Amino acid sequence: MQTENNTNPLTTPRLRHRRRSTEVTSDAGRANGDHLLVHDRSKYKSLWHELFNLLRKAHEERDLPGFRLLNWYFFFTAMLFVYGRILSQRLVNTVNSDKFLYQFVSSLIKYHMVVCYFLYITGFVWFILSLKKKLYKYQFGQYAWTHMILIVVFTQSSFTVANIFEGIFWFLLPATLIVINDIAAYICGFFFGRTPLIKLSPKKTWEGFIGASVVTIISAFVLANILGRFQWLTCPRKDLSTGWLHCDPGPLFKPEEFNLSGWVPQWFPWKEISVLPVQWHAVCFGLFASIIAPFGGFFASGFKRAFKIKDFGDSIPGHGGMTDRMDCQMVMAVFSYIYHQSFVVAQTLSVEIILEQILTNLTFDEQQDLYTKLGEVLHKRLYGP
């Protein structure tokens, strides 16, 4: 008599396990959007934590106490150097009413480059003394990554601060155009996209790229007219105070009337339009934001694919981290500053430029001596020798 639970082992099905791919799939980021932002504990991570954690290996850092502190030391040294050069004149203008503070700040500015250089050399010596056997490759790799981050990201972001001091207009307009271009490219590509644009970003299409360019250029022309009518957006900040800004807007922000009688039909309601000269400069910003700036995003996409990661961080659910949102903004900030200094700021000498050089490079006693000699020269010209 045979038992009921007698089974033939040869007929038992074999389970086959497939090897998991290490590549990032298109579904890798679905989890980012599955939880609410209020429950996301990583939303307060800063840009620098994301970048320094990109290639950090925890087990190797355990053998290198203070090595990550060295990275932050280089960060603060670079910040002192870059922002010190940008804010030096504003700081002088802020403390010029106090003689002691003025002399102290002037001395710091005078030796600013020397101080920063020796701070960097101190970090360099610190790095050499921290080298350990069997960890040379990792340490030199981290040293190179730290400097690349400071040069490519931090130095470029300092141009954003410089643009703000030239007038919030020169920061707000370019930054807004990048956002508009990003949104327009998504919408146009979603509804009309057919032709792939670049292999690094398979979802980018020529239809989205061209449609976003048209929308961005038109938006630049219109936005410049709106933003250019507010003095608190167009006035440059000469010091570090927080007061309300009032200034002469200058010829770029004074409207010019154009007669459209011979260009539009009789039923057209507007026979004249008011255009600010800065709107023509805004068209150049729109062209750059729509044609060149997206390549900053392509660079970031290629970088992430090279290291098989989907995003630099996860502080913004469904969109990655702060670094993922700032790739095109970095390129745009540098262009905005260079364009403003090359084609907008007057290249000839002015009273303000000469005065800035005097306040920055001369001591208080030298300025008094200059004041006395200048008075003597003017007195001779007015009344004779």
matplotlib code that plots the C-alpha trace (Angstrom):
import matplotlib.pyplot as plt

x = [0.0, 1.4, 1.3, -0.6, 2.2, 4.8, 6.3, 8.8, 11.8, 12.6, 9.4, 10.0, 10.4, 13.7, 13.7, 16.0, 17.3, 18.1, 21.1, 20.1, 21.5, 23.5, 22.4, 19.9, 16.5, 13.9, 11.8, 14.6, 13.2, 9.6, 10.2, 11.0, 7.5, 5.8, 6.2, 5.1, 7.6, 6.6, 7.9, 11.1, 13.9, 16.6, 14.9, 17.2, 20.4, 22.4, 24.1, 27.5, 26.6, 25.3, 28.4, 31.0, 29.0, 29.0, 32.2, 32.8, 33.5, 32.6, 35.0, 38.0, 37.1, 37.2, 40.9, 41.3, 40.1, 39.8, 40.0, 36.5, 37.2, 40.0, 37.5, 35.4, 38.6, 39.3, 35.6, 35.7, 39.1, 37.7, 34.6, 36.8, 38.8, 36.0, 33.4, 36.1, 36.9, 33.2, 32.2, 35.3, 34.1, 30.6, 32.1, 34.3, 31.3, 29.4, 32.0, 33.4, 31.7, 33.9, 37.6, 38.8, 36.7, 37.5, 41.2, 40.8, 38.7, 41.0, 44.0, 42.2, 41.3, 44.8, 46.3, 43.3, 45.0, 48.1, 45.9, 43.9, 47.0, 48.6, 45.3, 45.4, 49.1, 48.2, 45.5, 48.0, 50.5, 47.8, 46.8, 50.4, 50.9, 47.6, 48.7, 48.6, 50.0, 47.5, 45.1, 47.1, 44.8, 41.7, 43.1, 44.4, 41.1, 39.2, 41.6, 41.0, 37.2, 37.2, 39.0, 36.8, 33.7, 35.1, 36.1, 33.1, 30.3, 31.3, 33.3, 30.5, 27.8, 29.8, 28.8, 25.2, 26.1, 27.9, 24.9, 22.6, 24.9, 24.7, 20.9, 18.4, 17.2, 20.4, 19.9, 16.1, 15.6, 18.2, 17.2, 13.5, 14.3, 16.0, 12.9, 10.6, 12.8, 12.7, 9.0, 8.4, 10.7, 8.8, 5.4, 6.4, 8.2, 5.3, 2.7, 4.7, 8.0, 8.9, 12.6, 15.3, 17.7, 20.6, 21.5, 22.5, 18.9, 16.6, 13.4, 14.7, 13.3, 14.0, 10.4, 10.6, 14.0, 12.7, 9.4, 11.1, 13.5, 10.6, 8.7, 11.9, 12.9, 9.4, 9.2, 12.6, 11.4, 8.1, 9.6, 12.4, 9.7, 7.9, 10.9, 12.7, 10.1, 10.9, 13.8, 14.3, 15.1, 17.3, 19.4, 22.8, 23.7, 26.8, 27.1, 25.9, 22.9, 19.4, 17.6, 15.2, 17.0, 16.4, 18.5, 18.5, 17.4, 19.8, 19.1, 18.6, 15.5, 13.9, 11.1, 11.2, 8.0, 7.7, 5.0, 3.3, 0.9, 2.6, 3.1, -0.2, -3.8, -6.3, -8.3, -5.2, -5.9, -2.2, -0.7, 2.3, 4.3, 6.7, 10.0, 12.8, 16.3, 17.2, 14.6, 17.0, 19.7, 17.0, 16.6, 20.3, 19.7, 16.7, 18.8, 21.5, 19.0, 17.3, 20.3, 23.5, 22.3, 20.6, 24.0, 24.7, 21.9, 23.3, 26.7, 25.1, 23.2, 26.4, 28.2, 25.4, 25.3, 29.1, 28.8, 25.4, 23.4, 20.0, 20.2, 22.8, 20.5, 16.9, 16.0, 13.3, 11.0, 10.7, 13.3, 16.5, 18.5, 19.5, 22.4, 20.0, 18.0, 21.1, 23.0, 21.8, 21.6, 25.4, 26.1, 23.5, 24.9, 28.4, 27.1, 24.9, 27.9, 30.2, 27.6, 26.7, 30.3, 31.1, 28.1, 26.0, 28.5, 30.1, 33.7, 34.9, 36.2, 33.7, 33.7, 32.3, 34.9, 37.8, 36.3, 36.0, 39.7, 40.7, 38.7, 39.9, 43.6, 44.6, 44.9, 43.0, 46.1, 46.8, 43.2, 43.5, 46.8, 45.0, 42.1, 44.6, 46.6, 43.4, 42.1, 45.4, 45.2, 41.6, 42.4, 45.2, 42.9, 40.2, 42.1, 45.6, 49.0]
y = [0.0, 3.3, 6.4, 9.4, 11.9, 9.9, 12.3, 11.9, 14.2, 14.3, 16.2, 19.0, 22.3, 24.1, 27.7, 29.9, 33.1, 35.9, 38.1, 41.7, 44.4, 47.1, 49.7, 52.4, 51.7, 54.2, 53.0, 53.6, 56.9, 55.9, 55.6, 59.2, 60.3, 57.6, 59.5, 62.9, 65.8, 66.4, 62.9, 63.2, 63.5, 64.3, 67.4, 69.7, 68.3, 71.1, 71.2, 70.6, 67.5, 66.0, 66.7, 65.7, 62.4, 61.5, 59.4, 59.2, 55.7, 55.3, 52.4, 54.3, 57.5, 55.6, 55.2, 58.9, 61.0, 64.7, 64.1, 65.3, 68.3, 69.1, 69.2, 71.7, 73.7, 74.1, 75.1, 77.9, 79.1, 79.3, 81.1, 83.7, 84.3, 84.5, 86.4, 88.5, 89.9, 90.5, 92.1, 94.1, 97.4, 97.0, 96.3, 99.5, 101.6, 100.1, 101.0, 104.3, 106.3, 104.7, 105.5, 102.5, 100.0, 101.6, 101.3, 97.7, 96.6, 98.4, 96.5, 93.2, 93.9, 95.0, 91.7, 89.6, 87.6, 86.9, 85.6, 83.4, 82.0, 81.0, 79.5, 77.3, 76.4, 75.4, 73.0, 71.7, 70.8, 69.3, 67.1, 65.9, 65.1, 63.1, 60.7, 57.1, 54.0, 51.9, 54.9, 57.2, 56.6, 57.3, 60.4, 62.0, 61.1, 63.0, 65.9, 66.2, 65.9, 68.6, 71.0, 70.1, 70.8, 74.2, 75.3, 74.0, 74.6, 77.0, 79.5, 79.6, 80.2, 83.2, 84.9, 84.7, 86.9, 89.3, 89.6, 90.4, 93.3, 94.7, 94.7, 92.0, 92.3, 90.7, 87.7, 87.3, 87.5, 84.9, 82.5, 82.8, 82.2, 78.9, 77.8, 78.9, 77.0, 73.8, 73.9, 74.8, 72.0, 69.5, 70.6, 70.9, 67.6, 65.9, 66.9, 67.3, 65.4, 62.8, 63.2, 62.4, 65.3, 63.7, 60.2, 61.4, 62.4, 60.1, 62.0, 65.3, 65.9, 68.4, 69.5, 70.3, 72.1, 74.3, 75.0, 75.9, 78.3, 80.3, 80.5, 81.5, 84.3, 85.8, 85.5, 87.3, 90.3, 90.6, 89.9, 92.5, 95.2, 94.2, 93.8, 96.8, 99.2, 98.6, 100.6, 98.1, 95.5, 97.6, 99.6, 98.2, 97.6, 99.7, 98.5, 95.7, 97.6, 96.4, 99.6, 100.3, 101.2, 104.4, 105.5, 106.9, 104.0, 104.9, 104.9, 101.1, 101.3, 104.5, 103.6, 104.5, 104.9, 103.2, 104.2, 101.2, 103.1, 101.9, 98.4, 97.2, 97.2, 99.9, 97.7, 96.9, 98.6, 99.7, 102.3, 102.9, 100.5, 101.3, 99.4, 99.5, 99.3, 96.5, 94.3, 93.9, 92.6, 90.3, 88.7, 87.7, 86.2, 84.3, 82.9, 81.7, 80.2, 78.2, 77.1, 76.9, 76.6, 73.2, 71.7, 72.2, 69.7, 67.4, 67.5, 66.6, 63.7, 62.3, 62.7, 60.7, 58.0, 57.6, 56.8, 54.9, 57.1, 58.6, 61.8, 63.7, 63.6, 63.1, 66.2, 67.1, 63.9, 63.0, 65.6, 64.6, 67.1, 70.7, 70.0, 68.4, 71.7, 73.9, 72.4, 75.0, 77.9, 77.7, 78.2, 81.0, 82.9, 83.0, 84.2, 86.9, 88.4, 88.3, 89.8, 92.5, 93.5, 93.4, 94.9, 96.7, 98.4, 101.5, 100.8, 104.4, 105.9, 107.6, 109.4, 106.3, 104.0, 106.3, 106.8, 103.1, 102.6, 105.3, 103.9, 100.3, 100.9, 103.9, 104.2, 106.8, 109.0, 108.7, 109.7, 112.8, 113.7, 113.2, 115.4, 118.2, 118.0, 117.9, 121.0, 122.8, 121.8, 123.0, 126.2, 127.1, 126.3, 128.5, 131.5, 131.2, 130.4]
z = [0.0, -1.0, 1.2, -0.1, 0.6, -1.5, -4.0, -6.7, -6.1, -9.8, -10.5, -8.0, -9.9, -9.6, -8.7, -10.9, -9.6, -12.0, -11.4, -10.5, -12.6, -10.9, -13.4, -12.4, -14.0, -14.8, -11.8, -9.4, -8.3, -7.7, -4.0, -3.9, -4.5, -2.3, 1.0, 2.1, 2.3, 5.9, 6.8, 4.8, 7.4, 4.7, 3.4, 5.4, 3.9, 2.3, -1.1, 0.3, 2.3, -0.9, -2.8, -0.2, 0.4, -3.3, -3.2, 0.5, 1.9, 5.5, 6.3, 4.9, 6.8, 10.1, 9.7, 8.9, 11.8, 10.9, 7.1, 6.5, 8.7, 6.3, 3.4, 5.3, 6.1, 2.4, 1.9, 4.4, 3.1, -0.5, 0.9, 2.6, -0.5, -3.0, -0.9, 0.6, -2.8, -3.7, -0.4, 0.4, -1.0, 0.5, 3.9, 3.6, 2.7, 5.7, 8.4, 6.9, 9.7, 12.4, 12.1, 14.1, 12.3, 9.0, 9.6, 10.8, 7.9, 5.4, 6.8, 6.5, 2.9, 2.1, 3.3, 2.3, -0.4, 1.8, 4.6, 2.3, 0.7, 4.0, 5.2, 2.0, 2.6, 6.1, 4.8, 2.2, 4.9, 7.0, 4.1, 3.5, 7.2, 7.3, 4.5, 5.6, 4.0, 1.9, 1.8, -0.6, -3.5, -1.6, 0.1, -3.1, -4.8, -2.1, -2.3, -6.0, -5.6, -2.9, -5.2, -8.2, -6.1, -4.9, -8.4, -10.5, -8.0, -5.2, -7.4, -9.9, -7.2, -6.0, -9.2, -8.1, -5.0, -7.3, -9.5, -6.5, -5.5, -9.0, -8.6, -7.8, -11.4, -12.7, -10.4, -10.5, -14.3, -15.3, -12.5, -13.5, -17.2, -16.3, -14.4, -17.3, -19.8, -17.7, -17.4, -21.0, -22.2, -20.2, -21.4, -25.1, -25.0, -23.2, -25.8, -29.0, -28.4, -31.0, -31.9, -29.3, -28.6, -26.8, -25.6, -22.1, -21.4, -23.4, -22.4, -24.0, -27.4, -30.2, -30.1, -26.4, -26.9, -29.7, -28.0, -24.7, -26.6, -28.1, -24.8, -22.9, -25.3, -25.3, -21.5, -21.2, -23.2, -21.2, -17.8, -18.2, -18.8, -15.6, -13.3, -14.7, -13.4, -9.7, -8.2, -5.4, -8.1, -10.3, -7.9, -7.0, -3.4, -2.4, 1.2, 3.6, 5.0, 4.7, 4.0, 1.1, -2.2, -4.1, -7.1, -10.6, -12.7, -15.5, -19.3, -19.4, -17.2, -18.7, -21.1, -24.7, -26.8, -30.2, -32.7, -34.3, -36.6, -39.8, -38.6, -37.3, -38.7, -37.8, -35.5, -33.3, -30.0, -29.2, -31.5, -29.2, -27.0, -24.2, -24.3, -21.8, -23.4, -21.0, -22.7, -25.7, -23.3, -21.8, -25.2, -25.0, -21.6, -23.1, -25.9, -23.5, -21.1, -23.8, -25.9, -23.8, -20.2, -20.7, -21.4, -17.7, -17.1, -19.7, -18.0, -14.7, -16.4, -17.8, -14.5, -12.7, -15.4, -15.1, -11.4, -11.8, -9.6, -10.3, -8.3, -6.2, -3.2, -2.1, -0.2, -2.7, -3.2, -6.8, -8.0, -6.3, -4.2, -4.3, -6.6, -9.1, -9.3, -9.6, -12.5, -15.1, -12.7, -12.2, -15.9, -16.1, -13.1, -14.6, -18.0, -16.4, -14.5, -17.5, -19.8, -17.3, -16.8, -20.5, -22.2, -19.5, -17.0, -18.5, -19.4, -19.0, -15.8, -13.6, -10.3, -8.5, -10.0, -9.0, -5.5, -5.1, -5.9, -3.5, -0.6, -1.3, -1.9, 0.1, 3.9, 5.9, 6.2, 2.4, 1.7, 3.8, 2.0, -1.3, -0.2, 0.8, -2.5, -4.6, -2.8, -3.6, -7.3, -7.6, -5.8, -8.2, -11.2, -9.9, -8.5, -10.1, -8.5]

ax = plt.figure().add_subplot(projection="3d")
ax.plot(x, y, z, "-o")
ax.set_aspect("equal")
plt.show()
